[in-house]
């Protein structure tokens, strides 16, 4: 598994095994070379490349098992997720470690979708399937008591995904952004969160949903 291609291929094989059954993940946990993987400079991009090759071909339950594998890698600090600086403004006065798992999984999916967008724009069925599974994963990440900071980050992530989806796959993710805004409307949302979400919406300037999201955000901040 030395080198970029070897590591990416090895990780794809791991995800392929994990998608078969939950038991495979338990078996693989014992065999992972944690120190090697955690220190490998190309580990994160190789994870993204492996997921981009595999996820479009998975059934929904197989997708969920792949996500479980990602959750395990993040929770064990084997996979360190680099957050995009555009999603960080004023840090909340809270323990950010509690957000590491849901936001880490979300960022992994954002980066995977970005890789897919460079190679599979002409496959509408794949995109509709990927959008449906992505939305289901985000809904499963949402807890009953999500903090405004977490909801804001997830909203920005969904805006990023919307910005690269082909039009026929946008609607499901757009509905998810509205649900996130609705959840935020039930909590106190500060000026920094509103600025951050406005910045996320700006990335959709060419989207048919741009104006609607702007109006919904304005209603949230008044």
N, C-alpha and C positions, 0 to 999 in steps of 0.2 A: 504493500500500500504506500510505497514511497513515491513522492511526486504528486503533482496536482491531479493528473488523470487517474493515477492508481488509487488515490484517496477518494476521489469522487466516485469511482466505480465501486470501491469497497463499501462506501456509505450507501450507494444505491442498493447494493446487495443486502445490506443490513435492513434498510427500509422495506425491501421486498419481502424479507423474512418476517418482519414485524407486522406487516399487513395481513399475513395469513391467519394469525391467532394471537391472543393476548399472551399465551404461554411462551411464544417465541421471544417476546420482549424480556420476560423474566430470565430466560436462558441466556440471552445476549448480554444482559447486565453483568453477568459474571465473567464474560469473556472480553469485554471492552478494555483496551489499553488506555486507561484514563489519562495517565500522565502524558503519554505520547500525543493523544488527540487534543488535550487541553492546551498543549504548548505548540501545536502545529500551526504555523502562521496562516496556512491556507484552509484551516478546518472550516471556518464559517462559510466562505464562498463555495467550498466543496459540498457542504450540506445543502446550500441553496441550489447548486447545480444538480445534485442528486434528486432533490424534491421536484425541481422543474421538469426533469425527465420522467419522473414516476407518477406524480399526483394527477396529471391529466388523464391517465389511463386507469385510475383506481375507481372502485365503487365507493359509495358514501361511507360504508363501514370500514373499508380499507383506508380511506382518507383519515378517518378518526384514529385508527391505530397508528398511522404515520405521525399524526399530531401528538399522540401519547408518547411516542418515541422522542419527539422534539422536546416535549415537556420534561421528560426524564433527563435528557442531556442538559437542559437549562437548569433544572432544579438541583442537579449534582455539580453544577459549575463546570461541566465538561465543555459545554457550548456557551461562549460569552457573546451576547448579542450587542452589536454596536448600534446604539440608538442614533437616529438621524437628528442633527442639531436643529433642524427646522421645527422639530416637535418639542423642543425644550425652551422655555422662556424663564419666568421666575419660578424657582423650585418651591414646592409647597413645604410648609413646616410639618413634615410628616416623615415616617420611615419609608423611604422609597423601595426598600427591599421587598415589601409586601406586593409591589406592583411588578416585580421582576419577571415572574412567570407569565401572567396574562399579556403584558406588553411585549415580552420577549417573543412569545409565540406569534403575536400579531405582527411584529416587525419581520419575523422570518417569512410569514405569508406575504407581506408586502413585497419583500425583496424577491420572493419566488415568482410572484405575479409579474414583476418588472422583467425578470429574465424571460418568462413565457411571452411577454408582449413583443419581444424582439425576434421571436421565432415562429409563433403560431397565430398570427393575426387572421389567417384565412381559414380558420377552423371554427365556425360558429357553434357547432355542437359541443366541442371541447370547452369553449369559453362559457357557455351557458351552464355546463356541468361544474366547471371550476368556480363560477360565481355562486352557484347554489351551495356547494360544499364550503366555500369561504364564509358565506353568511351564516351557515349553521355553526361553524367553528366559533365565529365571533359571538354568537348568541350563547354558546356554551361557556365562553370565557367570562361572560357577564355574571357577576354575583348579585345577590339580592341587595347588597349594600355597597355598590361601587362608589368610590370617592369621585368628586368632580374632576380631579386631576386625571384619574384613570379614564373616565368617560371622554374627557377632552382629547387625550392621546389617541384613544381608539377612534374617535371621530376623525381626527387628522389622518390616521392610517387609512380609514375607509375612503377619504377624499383622494388620497394618493392612489389607491386602487382604482377608483372611478376614473382618474385622469388617464389611465392607459387601457381601460377596457374597451373593446369594440362596442358599438352602440347597442347591439342586440343582447348584450350581457349586462348592461348597466342597471336596469330597473330594480333587480333584486338588491343590489348593493345600495342604490339610492334610497330604497325603502328602509334599509338598515340605518343609514345616516339620519333619516327622520326619526327613527325609534331612539337613536342615541340622543338626539336633540330633545326629544320628549322626556327622556330620563333626566337629562340635565335641567330641564325646566322644573323638575320636582325638587331641585336642590339649589342652594345658593351658588351662583356662578360669579366669580370675580372678574375684574376688568382684564387681568392677564390671561385668563382662560378664553375670554371673548376675543382678545387680540390674536391669540394663537389659532383659534378656530377660523377667524376671518382670513388669516394667512393661508390656512389649509384650503379654504374655499377659493381663494385667488388662483390656486393651481388648476381650477376647473373653468377658467375664463371662456374656453371654447365649448363647454358642455351645455346641453340643454337644461341641465339641472342647476346651473350656477346661480341664476337669479332667484330661484325658489329657495335655495339654501341660504342665500344672503338675507332674504326677507324673513325666513324662520329664525336666523341668528339675531337679526335686529329686534324681533319680537321677544327673544329670550333675554336680551340685554336691557330692555326698557322697563 
